[in-house]
């Protein structure tokens, strides 16, 4: 950044004009994917997303702009989308998220009548285990090696089917008459979920040292990233690659 003189200073106009000449504003090519990304980021649809979803979407839109921003969005075909996906086949999770972001972008374009169809529709995912349901033997191995708190995290995901952001915010005070109230962060909806008898039994194995069901050694609620890292380390011990999202499939 360049600090300009005070607006009342006679040098202000001169330095301001010189700065603009040296740093022309970024302008996207009309009809480019970068321009479409800019339109989407300024839309009401993007503004209504949950904060965590917006952060994730911005990350992948940034990657799309960096690699493909100068291309015309009207020229993007299903075949070219598969080429974009296949370029990232060494990181299948990133490939899938990239195509998902592209698909959202083109759904927006279709809705605004900028294009007639979404070239990302029904593109097959590359990742295999990322969102797959856990086989029974994987669940049994994980529970056998997990700490009481991590075992509770696994069973809470399994028996409530909620997203990790909602599981991390669950509190003892939300439980009433063997049901737990959850206000979903992504949708804003409140749901009441009956507690499965196995989840009730698992809750009894953990001391209530916090208002939260899942807490760290300091009594603070786990963040989603910290909880994911605990599971990643556990999965590496048993030689598997499953995550909490897969438990929603179960």
HELIX and SHEET records of a PDB file:
HELIX    1   1 UNK A   12  UNK A   22  1                                  11    
HELIX    2   2 UNK A   33  UNK A   41  1                                   9    
HELIX    3   3 UNK A   44  UNK A   47  1                                   4    
HELIX    4   4 UNK A   51  UNK A   68  1                                  18    
HELIX    5   5 UNK A   73  UNK A   75  5                                   3    
HELIX    6   6 UNK A   78  UNK A   87  1                                  10    
HELIX    7   7 UNK A   89  UNK A   91  5                                   3    
HELIX    8   8 UNK A   92  UNK A  111  1                                  20    
HELIX    9   9 UNK A  136  UNK A  145  1                                  10    
HELIX   10  10 UNK A  148  UNK A  160  1                                  13    
HELIX   11  11 UNK A  164  UNK A  168  1                                   5    
HELIX   12  12 UNK A  172  UNK A  174  5                                   3    
HELIX   13  13 UNK A  197  UNK A  203  1                                   7    
HELIX   14  14 UNK A  224  UNK A  238  1                                  15    
HELIX   15  15 UNK A  244  UNK A  249  1                                   6    
SHEET    1   A 3 UNK A 175  UNK A 176  0                                        
SHEET    2   A 3 UNK A 179  UNK A 183 -1                                        
SHEET    3   A 3 UNK A 190  UNK A 194 -1                                        
END                                                                             
